[in-house]
C-alpha cells in the first residue's frame, strides 16, 4: 500500500468502513456481543454523513464495525486513522507523535496528545499478534536501554537502565521482552515460554546466567569478551538478534528520543510486529485486521500509573 493508493482507495469514511467490515467479518456481519449472524442494517449519521449501523436480532445490541475495537469512541475520521496506520507500518525505525502531528495536521495545528494516543492505540493492536513457538536455530541476547546518568558508576548506570530480552529465530521472527532483570530464572522463563521442543540449538553470548537457564536445550555460546563474534568455521553467532537490537536502538535514538519504562513494551511490540512482517505485502491490511479485533484502549487506562 502506498500513499497514492491510500488516497485513491480510502479517502472517505464509507470506503474505510467497507474495508474494516471485510476484515472484521469476512463471512458476514456478526454481533460482537452474542455472535449471532441475524442482524438488521440501520442508518447511522455522523458529521452529516450516513454510515452502516447494525442491530442484532437475537440480543438487540446496536453496533458498528468499530464497536468494541481500537477505534471505539474515536472522534477522528477513519481516513486519518488509515493514514497514521500506513505511516507507522512503513516507518522502519518508527515515527514520533510529533512527526505524525506535523505530517497530518501541520506545524501549528493538531494536538500532540491526539497523535500520541492515536499511535499508542495502533501499538496496542499490534501487541495482540500471535507469537508462535520458535524452533530451529534460535539466538538470545539481552540489552539495556535508557538515558545516560552522570555522576554514577558504570554498574549503577547499567542497573538504572531498562532490560530488554531478545529472541530471534534464524530466518524467522524476533521477540522483544521488557524484563525486570536478566537473572537465570527470568531467562529460563522466556526460554520455556517461547522455544518449542523442536529447537535445534540456542545460541547466546558468554553471559553466565544462560548456562543454567537453558535447561535441556542444546546450547552454544560465542565469547564476545575475547573478541569472538562468529565461531570460526561455523554459523554459531548472535549477529541476527543483535541486528534487531540495533534497529530498536536507532528507533529510540532517532525517532522516539525518550521512552518511559511504563510504555516501553508498546514500542517493543511495534518494532516486533513490523520487523516480523517486513517482507509481507499485506502489512497494512494485517495491522488493520488486528485493530478491528483488539479490545479498546481508553486514554485513562493508557495514562494510569
FISEVEX-367664 format. One record per atom (N, C-alpha, C): x, y, z; atom name. Coordinates in pm, whole numbers, plus 50000, padded with zeros to 5 digits. Example, Ala and Ser with C-alpha at 12.3 -4.5 7.8 and 13.67 -1.06 7.14 Angstrom:
<nodes>
NODE     px     py     pz  kefi
NODE  51319  49431  50780     N
NODE  51230  49550  50780    CA
NODE  51320  49670  50780     C
NODE  51285  49775  50708     N
NODE  51367  49894  50714    CA
NODE  51290  50003  50787     C
</nodes>
This chain:
<nodes>
NODE     px     py     pz  kefi
NODE  50084  49881  50000     N
NODE  50000  50000  50000    CA
NODE  50088  50125  50000     C
NODE  50063  50215  49909     N
NODE  50137  50341  49902    CA
NODE  50043  50456  49937     C
NODE  50100  50574  49962     N
NODE  50017  50690  49994    CA
NODE  49922  50725  49880     C
NODE  49968  50725  49754     N
NODE  49871  50750  49645    CA
NODE  49758  50646  49641     C
NODE  49793  50518  49665     N
NODE  49690  50413  49668    CA
NODE  49590  50441  49779     C
NODE  49642  50480  49897     N
NODE  49555  50506  50011    CA
NODE  49462  50622  49982     C
NODE  49514  50729  49924     N
NODE  49431  50847  49894    CA
NODE  49325  50815  49790     C
NODE  49357  50726  49698     N
NODE  49260  50691  49593    CA
NODE  49154  50595  49643     C
NODE  49194  50499  49725     N
NODE  49102  50391  49763    CA
NODE  49027  50417  49892     C
NODE  49087  50493  49986     N
NODE  49026  50508  50119    CA
NODE  49025  50655  50164     C
NODE  48974  50739  50077     N
NODE  48969  50882  50108    CA
NODE  48843  50923  50183     C
NODE  48746  50833  50193     N
NODE  48620  50864  50261    CA
NODE  48595  50767  50375     C
NODE  48512  50811  50469     N
NODE  48478  50726  50582    CA
NODE  48407  50599  50536     C
NODE  48323  50613  50433     N
NODE  48248  50498  50380    CA
NODE  48342  50392  50324     C
NODE  48442  50436  50248     N
NODE  48539  50341  50191    CA
NODE  48615  50269  50302     C
NODE  48655  50344  50406     N
NODE  48729  50284  50516    CA
NODE  48644  50183  50592     C
NODE  48520  50219  50617     N
NODE  48431  50127  50688    CA
NODE  48407  50000  50608     C
NODE  48397  50013  50478     N
NODE  48378  49895  50394    CA
NODE  48493  49797  50408     C
NODE  48617  49848  50409     N
NODE  48732  49761  50425    CA
NODE  48735  49698  50565     C
NODE  48706  49777  50667     N
NODE  48707  49724  50804    CA
NODE  48602  49615  50821     C
NODE  48487  49631  50758     N
NODE  48384  49527  50767    CA
NODE  48432  49398  50703     C
NODE  48500  49408  50590     N
NODE  48550  49286  50524    CA
NODE  48658  49218  50607     C
NODE  48737  49298  50678     N
NODE  48842  49241  50761    CA
NODE  48788  49181  50890     C
NODE  48690  49249  50950     N
NODE  48636  49201  51077    CA
NODE  48538  49086  51058     C
NODE  48460  49093  50953     N
NODE  48356  48991  50931    CA
NODE  48369  48933  50790     C
NODE  48473  48857  50762     N
NODE  48493  48803  50626    CA
NODE  48380  48711  50581     C
NODE  48305  48655  50676     N
NODE  48195  48564  50640    CA
NODE  48059  48628  50663     C
NODE  48055  48758  50681     N
NODE  47928  48828  50703    CA
NODE  47923  48892  50841     C
NODE  47840  48995  50854     N
NODE  47830  49071  50980    CA
NODE  47785  48981  51094     C
NODE  47850  48996  51209     N
NODE  47820  48916  51326    CA
NODE  47812  49006  51449     C
NODE  47715  48981  51535     N
NODE  47702  49059  51657    CA
NODE  47824  49037  51746     C
NODE  47894  49144  51786     N
NODE  48012  49128  51871    CA
NODE  47980  49082  52013     C
NODE  47854  49094  52052     N
NODE  47817  49057  52188    CA
NODE  47776  48910  52199     C
NODE  47685  48864  52113     N
NODE  47635  48726  52125    CA
NODE  47673  48637  52007     C
NODE  47744  48694  51907     N
NODE  47792  48621  51790    CA
NODE  47681  48575  51696     C
NODE  47562  48630  51711     N
NODE  47451  48596  51623    CA
NODE  47474  48661  51487     C
NODE  47444  48590  51381     N
NODE  47459  48645  51246    CA
NODE  47329  48704  51192     C
NODE  47225  48697  51272     N
NODE  47097  48757  51230    CA
NODE  47099  48905  51272     C
NODE  47131  48991  51180     N
NODE  47142  49133  51210    CA
NODE  47062  49215  51110     C
NODE  47014  49329  51156     N
NODE  46942  49422  51071    CA
NODE  47029  49545  51048     C
NODE  47028  49593  50926     N
NODE  47106  49712  50892    CA
NODE  47023  49837  50918     C
NODE  47081  49929  50995     N
NODE  47017  50055  51026    CA
NODE  47095  50168  50959     C
NODE  47043  50288  50968     N
NODE  47110  50404  50912    CA
NODE  47165  50489  51026     C
NODE  47295  50509  51025     N
NODE  47356  50598  51122    CA
NODE  47404  50724  51054     C
NODE  47414  50833  51130     N
NODE  47460  50960  51075    CA
NODE  47566  51018  51168     C
NODE  47681  51052  51112     N
NODE  47789  51114  51189    CA
NODE  47850  51226  51106     C
NODE  47854  51347  51165     N
NODE  47906  51465  51095    CA
NODE  47835  51488  50963     C
NODE  47706  51459  50964     N
NODE  47624  51481  50845    CA
NODE  47635  51373  50740     C
NODE  47710  51266  50768     N
NODE  47728  51159  50671    CA
NODE  47669  51029  50723     C
NODE  47607  50956  50633     N
NODE  47547  50828  50670    CA
NODE  47654  50719  50679     C
NODE  47629  50622  50769     N
NODE  47719  50507  50779    CA
NODE  47638  50387  50825     C
NODE  47695  50269  50807     N
NODE  47625  50144  50839    CA
NODE  47623  50120  50989     C
NODE  47503  50101  51042     N
NODE  47484  50066  51182    CA
NODE  47397  49941  51185     C
NODE  47420  49853  51282     N
NODE  47350  49725  51284    CA
NODE  47282  49701  51418     C
NODE  47178  49618  51413     N
NODE  47111  49574  51535    CA
NODE  47097  49423  51530     C
NODE  47137  49360  51640     N
NODE  47130  49214  51648    CA
NODE  46986  49171  51674     C
NODE  46938  49077  51595     N
NODE  46802  49025  51613    CA
NODE  46791  48947  51743     C
NODE  46899  48879  51781     N
NODE  46896  48796  51900    CA
NODE  46898  48874  52030     C
NODE  46996  48964  52049     N
NODE  47010  49035  52177    CA
NODE  46976  49184  52168     C
NODE  46940  49230  52048     N
NODE  46901  49369  52023    CA
NODE  47013  49470  52049     C
NODE  47136  49423  52046     N
NODE  47251  49513  52064    CA
NODE  47277  49588  51934     C
NODE  47293  49719  51943     N
NODE  47324  49800  51826    CA
NODE  47474  49826  51822     C
NODE  47532  49815  51704     N
NODE  47676  49825  51691    CA
NODE  47717  49869  51551     C
NODE  47844  49907  51538     N
NODE  47903  49936  51408    CA
NODE  48030  49853  51395     C
NODE  48099  49864  51284     N
NODE  48220  49786  51263    CA
NODE  48331  49827  51360     C
NODE  48324  49946  51415     N
NODE  48428  49991  51508    CA
NODE  48392  49969  51655     C
NODE  48273  49921  51682     N
NODE  48230  49899  51821    CA
NODE  48318  49794  51890     C
NODE  48365  49828  52010     N
NODE  48444  49733  52087    CA
NODE  48582  49705  52031     C
NODE  48634  49797  51949     N
NODE  48765  49779  51889    CA
NODE  48857  49895  51929     C
NODE  48977  49895  51875     N
NODE  49071  50005  51900    CA
NODE  49012  50138  51853     C
NODE  48925  50135  51752     N
NODE  48864  50257  51700    CA
NODE  48751  50310  51790     C
NODE  48710  50233  51888     N
NODE  48590  50262  51966    CA
NODE  48594  50403  52026     C
NODE  48485  50478  52007     N
NODE  48466  50612  52064    CA
NODE  48566  50716  52013     C
NODE  48634  50687  51904     N
NODE  48727  50785  51847    CA
NODE  48650  50889  51766     C
NODE  48690  51015  51780     N
NODE  48628  51123  51703    CA
NODE  48708  51157  51578     C
NODE  48816  51086  51556     N
NODE  48897  51111  51437    CA
NODE  48834  51045  51314     C
NODE  48836  51110  51200     N
NODE  48786  51046  51077    CA
NODE  48868  50921  51045     C
NODE  48803  50820  50992     N
NODE  48873  50696  50961    CA
NODE  48986  50715  50859     C
NODE  48973  50805  50759     N
NODE  49089  50826  50670    CA
NODE  49214  50873  50744     C
NODE  49198  50947  50854     N
NODE  49314  50987  50934    CA
NODE  49374  50866  51004     C
NODE  49288  50780  51055     N
NODE  49334  50655  51116    CA
NODE  49414  50573  51014     C
NODE  49362  50561  50894     N
NODE  49428  50481  50791    CA
NODE  49563  50542  50755     C
NODE  49569  50674  50744     N
NODE  49694  50740  50711    CA
NODE  49798  50718  50820     C
NODE  49758  50734  50947     N
NODE  49850  50713  51058    CA
NODE  49900  50568  51061     C
NODE  49812  50474  51032     N
NODE  49850  50332  51031    CA
NODE  49952  50304  50922     C
NODE  49930  50360  50803     N
NODE  50025  50339  50693    CA
NODE  50160  50401  50725     C
NODE  50160  50522  50781     N
NODE  50285  50588  50816    CA
NODE  50363  50506  50919     C
NODE  50292  50450  51016     N
NODE  50358  50372  51120    CA
NODE  50414  50241  51066     C
NODE  50340  50175  50979     N
NODE  50386  50045  50930    CA
NODE  50500  50060  50829     C
NODE  50512  50177  50767     N
NODE  50619  50197  50669    CA
NODE  50742  50265  50730     C
NODE  50735  50306  50857     N
NODE  50848  50371  50923    CA
NODE  50937  50264  50986     C
NODE  51043  50226  50919     N
NODE  51127  50115  50963    CA
NODE  51181  50137  51103     C
NODE  51215  50262  51136     N
NODE  51268  50294  51268    CA
NODE  51166  50366  51355     C
NODE  51039  50352  51321     N
NODE  50935  50415  51400    CA
NODE  50915  50561  51364     C
NODE  50808  50619  51416     N
NODE  50777  50759  51394    CA
NODE  50728  50819  51524     C
NODE  50770  50940  51555     N
NODE  50730  51005  51679    CA
NODE  50591  51066  51663     C
NODE  50527  51089  51776     N
NODE  50395  51154  51774    CA
NODE  50407  51297  51722     C
NODE  50517  51364  51752     N
NODE  50539  51500  51699    CA
NODE  50544  51498  51547     C
NODE  50614  51398  51490     N
NODE  50623  51388  51345    CA
NODE  50486  51357  51284     C
NODE  50410  51271  51348     N
NODE  50276  51241  51298    CA
NODE  50189  51366  51300     C
NODE  50195  51444  51408     N
NODE  50117  51567  51416    CA
NODE  50154  51664  51303     C
NODE  50284  51682  51279     N
NODE  50327  51773  51173    CA
NODE  50287  51722  51036     C
NODE  50296  51591  51015     N
NODE  50267  51532  50884    CA
NODE  50119  51543  50850     C
NODE  50032  51520  50948     N
NODE  49888  51516  50921    CA
NODE  49822  51652  50938     C
NODE  49855  51722  51046     N
NODE  49784  51846  51077    CA
NODE  49866  51973  51055     C
NODE  49996  51961  51034     N
NODE  50079  52078  51015    CA
NODE  50145  52122  51145     C
NODE  50239  52212  51133     N
NODE  50321  52253  51245    CA
NODE  50241  52318  51357     C
NODE  50138  52394  51322     N
NODE  50067  52472  51424    CA
NODE  49923  52425  51445     C
NODE  49892  52305  51397     N
NODE  49758  52251  51415    CA
NODE  49768  52113  51479     C
NODE  49653  52067  51522     N
NODE  49651  51934  51582    CA
NODE  49708  51934  51721     C
NODE  49691  51823  51787     N
NODE  49734  51809  51926    CA
NODE  49835  51696  51937     C
NODE  49945  51721  52010     N
NODE  50042  51615  52034    CA
NODE  49975  51499  52107     C
NODE  49889  51531  52205     N
NODE  49821  51426  52281    CA
NODE  49736  51338  52190     C
NODE  49668  51398  52094     N
NODE  49586  51321  52000    CA
NODE  49673  51227  51918     C
NODE  49785  51278  51866     N
NODE  49875  51196  51785    CA
NODE  49937  51084  51870     C
NODE  49978  51118  51992     N
NODE  50038  51019  52081    CA
NODE  49939  50909  52115     C
NODE  49817  50945  52147     N
NODE  49713  50847  52180    CA
NODE  49679  50761  52059     C
NODE  49674  50823  51942     N
NODE  49644  50750  51819    CA
NODE  49749  50642  51794     C
NODE  49876  50679  51801     N
NODE  49981  50580  51779    CA
NODE  49978  50470  51884     C
NODE  49951  50504  52009     N
NODE  49951  50401  52114    CA
NODE  49836  50303  52096     C
NODE  49724  50347  52042     N
NODE  49616  50252  52016    CA
NODE  49654  50156  51903     C
NODE  49725  50206  51803     N
NODE  49771  50116  51697    CA
NODE  49871  50016  51753     C
NODE  49962  50064  51839     N
NODE  50059  49974  51902    CA
NODE  49989  49868  51988     C
NODE  49882  49907  52057     N
NODE  49808  49812  52140    CA
NODE  49750  49700  52054     C
NODE  49707  49733  51934     N
NODE  49656  49630  51843    CA
NODE  49769  49539  51796     C
NODE  49885  49598  51768     N
NODE  50000  49517  51728    CA
NODE  50038  49417  51836     C
NODE  50024  49456  51961     N
NODE  50063  49370  52073    CA
NODE  49976  49246  52086     C
NODE  49862  49242  52015     N
NODE  49774  49126  52023    CA
NODE  49810  49017  51923     C
NODE  49913  49041  51842     N
NODE  49951  48943  51740    CA
NODE  49997  48813  51805     C
NODE  49970  48703  51738     N
NODE  50012  48571  51787    CA
NODE  50165  48561  51790     C
NODE  50214  48484  51885     N
NODE  50357  48458  51896    CA
NODE  50380  48308  51895     C
NODE  50391  48247  51777     N
NODE  50412  48102  51772    CA
NODE  50545  48063  51834     C
NODE  50551  47940  51884     N
NODE  50674  47890  51944    CA
NODE  50785  47885  51839     C
NODE  50906  47911  51882     N
NODE  51021  47913  51793    CA
NODE  51088  47777  51785     C
NODE  51146  47748  51670     N
NODE  51219  47622  51655    CA
NODE  51343  47646  51570     C
NODE  51410  47539  51533     N
NODE  51532  47553  51454    CA
NODE  51645  47613  51536     C
NODE  51719  47704  51475     N
NODE  51827  47774  51543    CA
NODE  51774  47906  51597     C
NODE  51790  47927  51726     N
NODE  51738  48048  51792    CA
NODE  51853  48119  51863     C
NODE  51858  48250  51847     N
NODE  51958  48331  51916    CA
NODE  51889  48409  52028     C
NODE  51962  48429  52137     N
NODE  51908  48501  52252    CA
NODE  52013  48597  52307     C
NODE  51968  48715  52343     N
NODE  52062  48814  52397    CA
NODE  51985  48912  52484     C
NODE  52057  48991  52559     N
NODE  51995  49094  52641    CA
NODE  52062  49227  52611     C
NODE  51987  49335  52624     N
NODE  52043  49468  52606    CA
NODE  51980  49562  52707     C
NODE  52035  49679  52718     N
NODE  51989  49776  52818    CA
NODE  51961  49909  52749     C
NODE  51844  49964  52772     N
NODE  51806  50089  52708    CA
NODE  51773  50194  52814     C
NODE  51793  50318  52779     N
NODE  51767  50427  52873    CA
NODE  51873  50533  52861     C
NODE  51843  50651  52910     N
NODE  51936  50763  52902    CA
NODE  52057  50747  52992     C
NODE  52159  50821  52959     N
NODE  52280  50819  53041    CA
NODE  52260  50905  53167     C
NODE  52313  50857  53276     N
NODE  52306  50932  53402    CA
NODE  52446  50966  53448     C
NODE  52472  51094  53464     N
NODE  52604  51140  53502    CA
NODE  52626  51126  53653     C
NODE  52751  51113  53689     N
NODE  52787  51113  53830    CA
NODE  52770  50982  53901     C
NODE  52742  50873  53827     N
NODE  52730  50742  53890    CA
NODE  52821  50644  53819     C
NODE  52856  50536  53884     N
NODE  52947  50438  53828    CA
NODE  52885  50359  53714     C
NODE  52970  50282  53645     N
NODE  52925  50204  53531    CA
NODE  52819  50102  53572     C
NODE  52843  50032  53683     N
NODE  52748  49930  53729    CA
NODE  52615  49993  53767     C
NODE  52617  50105  53837     N
NODE  52493  50172  53877    CA
NODE  52419  50227  53756     C
NODE  52495  50276  53657     N
NODE  52433  50328  53536    CA
NODE  52360  50217  53460     C
NODE  52420  50098  53457     N
NODE  52358  49984  53390    CA
NODE  52232  49940  53462     C
NODE  52237  49939  53594     N
NODE  52120  49899  53672    CA
NODE  52006  49999  53660     C
NODE  52039  50124  53627     N
NODE  51936  50227  53612    CA
NODE  51862  50216  53480     C
NODE  51916  50141  53387     N
NODE  51854  50124  53255    CA
NODE  51749  50013  53258     C
NODE  51670  50005  53152     N
NODE  51567  49902  53140    CA
NODE  51623  49783  53062     C
NODE  51590  49664  53108     N
NODE  51639  49542  53044    CA
NODE  51544  49498  52933     C
NODE  51598  49469  52817     N
NODE  51521  49414  52706    CA
NODE  51584  49281  52667     C
NODE  51504  49176  52669     N
NODE  51549  49042  52628    CA
NODE  51503  49019  52484     C
NODE  51593  48969  52402     N
NODE  51559  48941  52263    CA
NODE  51579  48796  52227     C
NODE  51486  48742  52151     N
NODE  51496  48608  52094    CA
NODE  51471  48621  51944     C
NODE  51555  48555  51866     N
NODE  51531  48560  51722    CA
NODE  51560  48425  51659     C
NODE  51462  48376  51587     N
NODE  51478  48251  51513    CA
NODE  51547  48282  51381     C
NODE  51646  48204  51346     N
NODE  51717  48226  51220    CA
NODE  51618  48219  51104     C
NODE  51622  48322  51019     N
NODE  51531  48332  50905    CA
NODE  51385  48335  50950     C
NODE  51362  48385  51073     N
NODE  51225  48388  51125    CA
NODE  51198  48510  51210     C
NODE  51110  48492  51306     N
NODE  51061  48604  51386    CA
NODE  51158  48644  51496     C
NODE  51132  48766  51546     N
NODE  51204  48817  51662    CA
NODE  51105  48839  51774     C
NODE  51149  48828  51898     N
NODE  51067  48858  52016    CA
NODE  51143  48956  52103     C
NODE  51073  49058  52150     N
NODE  51131  49152  52245    CA
NODE  51051  49148  52374     C
NODE  51120  49150  52489     N
NODE  51054  49150  52618    CA
NODE  51116  49255  52708     C
NODE  51031  49338  52768     N
NODE  51079  49431  52871    CA
NODE  51084  49350  53000     C
NODE  51203  49329  53051     N
NODE  51223  49238  53164    CA
NODE  51265  49313  53288     C
NODE  51230  49260  53402     N
NODE  51272  49318  53529    CA
NODE  51422  49302  53551     C
NODE  51476  49193  53501     N
NODE  51619  49166  53519    CA
NODE  51664  49064  53415     C
NODE  51790  49028  53421     N
NODE  51845  48926  53332    CA
NODE  51903  48812  53413     C
NODE  51833  48775  53519     N
NODE  51877  48666  53606    CA
NODE  51840  48532  53546     C
NODE  51899  48427  53602     N
NODE  51881  48292  53550    CA
NODE  51733  48253  53540     C
NODE  51657  48275  53647     N
NODE  51516  48234  53647    CA
NODE  51434  48310  53544     C
NODE  51464  48437  53526     N
NODE  51391  48517  53428    CA
NODE  51421  48470  53286     C
NODE  51548  48445  53258     N
NODE  51586  48396  53125    CA
NODE  51524  48259  53098     C
NODE  51523  48174  53200     N
NODE  51464  48041  53186    CA
NODE  51316  48050  53151     C
NODE  51247  48147  53211     N
NODE  51104  48165  53183    CA
NODE  51081  48199  53037     C
NODE  51159  48291  52982     N
NODE  51142  48329  52841    CA
NODE  51177  48213  52748     C
NODE  51278  48136  52784     N
NODE  51314  48019  52703    CA
NODE  51201  47917  52704     C
NODE  51148  47891  52823     N
NODE  51042  47790  52838    CA
NODE  50915  47831  52764     C
NODE  50882  47960  52764     N
NODE  50756  48007  52708    CA
NODE  50761  48035  52558     C
NODE  50881  48036  52499     N
NODE  50891  48076  52360    CA
NODE  50961  47975  52269     C
NODE  51031  47879  52326     N
NODE  51101  47780  52244    CA
NODE  51027  47647  52245     C
NODE  51007  47592  52128     N
NODE  50939  47463  52118    CA
NODE  51036  47349  52144     C
NODE  50985  47229  52146     N
NODE  51070  47112  52167    CA
NODE  51152  47080  52043     C
NODE  51121  47146  51932     N
NODE  51191  47119  51806    CA
NODE  51312  47209  51784     C
NODE  51348  47287  51886     N
NODE  51465  47374  51873    CA
NODE  51591  47289  51854     C
NODE  51669  47326  51753     N
NODE  51794  47253  51729    CA
NODE  51903  47302  51824     C
NODE  51915  47432  51838     N
NODE  52020  47487  51923    CA
NODE  51982  47629  51963     C
NODE  52016  47666  52085     N
NODE  52000  47803  52134    CA
NODE  52140  47863  52146     C
NODE  52162  47977  52082     N
NODE  52293  48040  52080    CA
NODE  52286  48171  52160     C
NODE  52379  48188  52253     N
NODE  52386  48309  52333    CA
NODE  52532  48355  52339     C
NODE  52554  48466  52409     N
NODE  52692  48505  52439    CA
NODE  52735  48433  52567     C
NODE  52845  48478  52625     N
NODE  52902  48407  52740    CA
NODE  52843  48450  52873     C
NODE  52737  48530  52873     N
NODE  52676  48576  52998    CA
NODE  52645  48455  53087     C
NODE  52698  48448  53210     N
NODE  52689  48327  53294    CA
NODE  52548  48277  53323     C
NODE  52450  48368  53331     N
NODE  52315  48326  53369    CA
NODE  52253  48230  53268     C
NODE  52299  48233  53143     N
NODE  52240  48144  53042    CA
NODE  52273  47998  53069     C
NODE  52388  47973  53128     N
NODE  52435  47836  53144    CA
NODE  52334  47748  53216     C
NODE  52274  47800  53322     N
NODE  52177  47722  53399    CA
NODE  52033  47754  53363     C
NODE  52014  47849  53271     N
NODE  51877  47886  53232    CA
NODE  51824  47801  53117     C
NODE  51912  47744  53037     N
NODE  51869  47678  52914    CA
NODE  51806  47541  52938     C
NODE  51829  47483  53054     N
NODE  51770  47351  53081    CA
NODE  51827  47245  52990     C
NODE  51737  47169  52926     N
NODE  51780  47059  52840    CA
NODE  51804  47100  52696     C
NODE  51783  47228  52665     N
NODE  51802  47276  52528    CA
NODE  51951  47275  52493     C
NODE  51983  47228  52373     N
NODE  52122  47233  52328    CA
NODE  52168  47378  52323     C
NODE  52284  47405  52379     N
NODE  52327  47543  52399    CA
NODE  52469  47564  52346     C
NODE  52486  47668  52264     N
NODE  52617  47707  52216    CA
NODE  52639  47854  52249     C
NODE  52764  47892  52270     N
NODE  52794  48031  52304    CA
NODE  52907  48086  52218     C
NODE  52908  48219  52207     N
NODE  53023  48289  52149    CA
NODE  53079  48380  52258     C
NODE  53209  48392  52261     N
NODE  53275  48468  52367    CA
NODE  53312  48608  52317     C
NODE  53222  48703  52340     N
NODE  53244  48838  52294    CA
NODE  53362  48904  52365     C
NODE  53382  48868  52489     N
NODE  53490  48931  52566    CA
NODE  53628  48902  52508     C
NODE  53640  48789  52444     N
NODE  53768  48754  52382    CA
NODE  53773  48793  52235     C
NODE  53672  48869  52191     N
NODE  53670  48914  52052    CA
NODE  53609  48816  51954     C
NODE  53543  48713  52004     N
NODE  53480  48614  51916    CA
NODE  53335  48655  51889     C
NODE  53302  48679  51762     N
NODE  53165  48716  51728    CA
NODE  53100  48611  51637     C
NODE  53183  48534  51568     N
NODE  53136  48417  51493    CA
NODE  53239  48307  51517     C
NODE  53192  48193  51565     N
NODE  53286  48084  51588    CA
NODE  53343  48038  51455     C
NODE  53472  48033  51450     N
NODE  53541  48005  51324    CA
NODE  53492  47876  51259     C
NODE  53456  47888  51131     N
NODE  53415  47771  51053    CA
NODE  53275  47722  51081     C
NODE  53196  47797  51158     N
NODE  53059  47755  51192    CA
NODE  52962  47871  51171     C
NODE  52835  47843  51198     N
NODE  52734  47951  51195    CA
NODE  52689  47985  51337     C
NODE  52777  47962  51435     N
NODE  52747  47994  51574    CA
NODE  52776  48142  51598     C
NODE  52669  48222  51612     N
NODE  52683  48365  51638    CA
NODE  52548  48419  51686     C
NODE  52550  48541  51737     N
NODE  52426  48608  51779    CA
NODE  52406  48736  51699     C
NODE  52460  48740  51579     N
NODE  52456  48863  51499    CA
NODE  52315  48903  51456     C
NODE  52228  48805  51433     N
NODE  52096  48841  51382    CA
NODE  52007  48902  51491     C
NODE  52014  48851  51613     N
NODE  51937  48914  51720    CA
NODE  51997  49050  51756     C
NODE  52130  49061  51744     N
NODE  52193  49190  51772    CA
NODE  52157  49294  51665     C
NODE  52135  49251  51542     N
NODE  52093  49345  51438    CA
NODE  51953  49397  51465     C
NODE  51867  49311  51523     N
NODE  51733  49355  51561    CA
NODE  51741  49456  51676     C
NODE  51830  49432  51771     N
NODE  51853  49529  51879    CA
NODE  51902  49663  51824     C
NODE  51988  49655  51724     N
NODE  52042  49777  51663    CA
NODE  51932  49861  51601     C
NODE  51837  49796  51534     N
NODE  51724  49867  51475    CA
NODE  51638  49930  51583     C
NODE  51616  49856  51692     N
NODE  51539  49909  51805    CA
NODE  51605  50034  51862     C
NODE  51735  50029  51881     N
NODE  51804  50143  51942    CA
NODE  51809  50263  51847     C
NODE  51814  50238  51717     N
NODE  51807  50350  51622    CA
NODE  51671  50416  51628     C
NODE  51566  50335  51653     N
NODE  51433  50392  51669    CA
NODE  51425  50479  51794     C
NODE  51485  50431  51903     N
NODE  51482  50507  52029    CA
NODE  51560  50637  52015     C
NODE  51681  50630  51957     N
NODE  51765  50748  51948    CA
NODE  51721  50843  51837     C
NODE  51677  50787  51724     N
NODE  51648  50871  51609    CA
NODE  51505  50914  51592     C
NODE  51409  50839  51649     N
NODE  51268  50870  51628    CA
NODE  51197  50910  51757     C
NODE  51206  50825  51859     N
NODE  51129  50849  51980    CA
NODE  51204  50934  52082     C
NODE  51338  50921  52083     N
NODE  51426  51001  52170    CA
NODE  51415  50966  52319     C
NODE  51295  50952  52368     N
NODE  51277  50924  52510    CA
NODE  51155  50834  52527     C
NODE  51173  50724  52601     N
NODE  51065  50629  52625    CA
NODE  51059  50599  52774     C
NODE  50942  50608  52833     N
NODE  50927  50574  52973    CA
NODE  50924  50422  52990     C
NODE  50959  50376  53108     N
NODE  50955  50233  53136    CA
NODE  50814  50179  53121     C
NODE  50715  50260  53158     N
NODE  50575  50217  53150    CA
NODE  50534  50182  53007     C
NODE  50578  50263  52910     N
NODE  50533  50245  52772    CA
NODE  50634  50170  52685     C
NODE  50748  50132  52741     N
NODE  50847  50059  52662    CA
NODE  50790  49934  52597     C
NODE  50707  49851  52665     N
NODE  50652  49732  52599    CA
NODE  50573  49764  52472     C
NODE  50506  49880  52468     N
NODE  50429  49917  52350    CA
NODE  50521  49942  52230     C
NODE  50633  50010  52254     N
NODE  50727  50036  52146    CA
NODE  50797  49907  52101     C
NODE  50822  49818  52195     N
NODE  50879  49688  52159    CA
NODE  50781  49610  52072     C
NODE  50652  49615  52106     N
NODE  50550  49545  52027    CA
NODE  50544  49600  51885     C
NODE  50557  49732  51873     N
NODE  50556  49793  51739    CA
NODE  50674  49744  51655     C
NODE  50794  49752  51714     N
NODE  50913  49708  51642    CA
NODE  50904  49560  51604     C
NODE  50858  49479  51697     N
NODE  50847  49335  51673    CA
NODE  50748  49305  51562     C
NODE  50630  49369  51569     N
NODE  50525  49345  51470    CA
NODE  50573  49380  51330     C
NODE  50631  49498  51317     N
NODE  50674  49545  51185    CA
NODE  50792  49463  51132     C
NODE  50887  49430  51220     N
NODE  51003  49353  51179    CA
NODE  50962  49215  51128     C
NODE  50872  49150  51199     N
NODE  50833  49014  51163    CA
NODE  50750  49008  51034     C
NODE  50699  49123  50990     N
NODE  50618  49128  50868    CA
NODE  50682  49215  50761     C
NODE  50812  49238  50774     N
NODE  50880  49333  50686    CA
NODE  50877  49293  50540     C
NODE  50861  49164  50512     N
NODE  50859  49116  50373    CA
NODE  50719  49084  50323     C
NODE  50619  49115  50403     N
NODE  50482  49083  50364    CA
NODE  50418  49199  50289     C
NODE  50350  49167  50181     N
NODE  50283  49271  50101    CA
NODE  50154  49319  50166     C
NODE  50102  49243  50264     N
NODE  49975  49280  50329    CA
NODE  49997  49338  50468     C
NODE  50114  49398  50492     N
NODE  50145  49454  50624    CA
NODE  50038  49552  50670     C
NODE  50000  49644  50584     N
NODE  49899  49745  50619    CA
NODE  49766  49680  50653     C
NODE  49722  49586  50572     N
NODE  49595  49519  50598    CA
NODE  49601  49435  50724     C
NODE  49717  49376  50752     N
NODE  49731  49293  50871    CA
NODE  49720  49377  50998     C
NODE  49776  49498  50996     N
NODE  49761  49587  51111    CA
NODE  49614  49622  51130     C
NODE  49545  49657  51023     N
NODE  49403  49690  51033    CA
NODE  49322  49571  51085     C
NODE  49360  49453  51042     N
NODE  49290  49331  51087    CA
NODE  49302  49315  51238     C
NODE  49418  49345  51293     N
NODE  49435  49339  51437    CA
NODE  49363  49454  51507     C
NODE  49351  49567  51440     N
NODE  49285  49682  51501    CA
NODE  49135  49663  51516     C
NODE  49074  49584  51428     N
NODE  48929  49560  51440    CA
NODE  48898  49436  51522     C
NODE  49001  49373  51578     N
NODE  48976  49258  51667    CA
NODE  49032  49282  51807     C
NODE  49113  49389  51824     N
NODE  49169  49419  51955    CA
NODE  49069  49496  52040     C
NODE  49079  49480  52172     N
NODE  48991  49550  52265    CA
NODE  49024  49699  52269     C
NODE  48927  49782  52307     N
NODE  48952  49926  52315    CA
NODE  49059  49959  52418     C
NODE  49128  50071  52396     N
NODE  49226  50122  52491    CA
NODE  49187  50266  52524     C
NODE  49138  50288  52645     N
NODE  49098  50422  52685    CA
NODE  49220  50506  52721     C
NODE  49204  50637  52712     N
NODE  49314  50727  52747    CA
NODE  49347  50714  52895     C
NODE  49245  50693  52977     N
NODE  49264  50678  53121    CA
NODE  49350  50556  53152     C
NODE  49319  50446  53085     N
NODE  49397  50323  53105    CA
NODE  49541  50342  53058     C
NODE  49557  50411  52947     N
NODE  49689  50431  52890    CA
NODE  49778  50516  52981     C
NODE  49717  50613  53047     N
NODE  49796  50708  53127    CA
NODE  49797  50679  53276     C
NODE  49724  50578  53319     N
NODE  49725  50542  53460    CA
NODE  49861  50487  53499     C
NODE  49914  50535  53608     N
NODE  50047  50491  53653    CA
NODE  50044  50345  53696     C
</nodes>
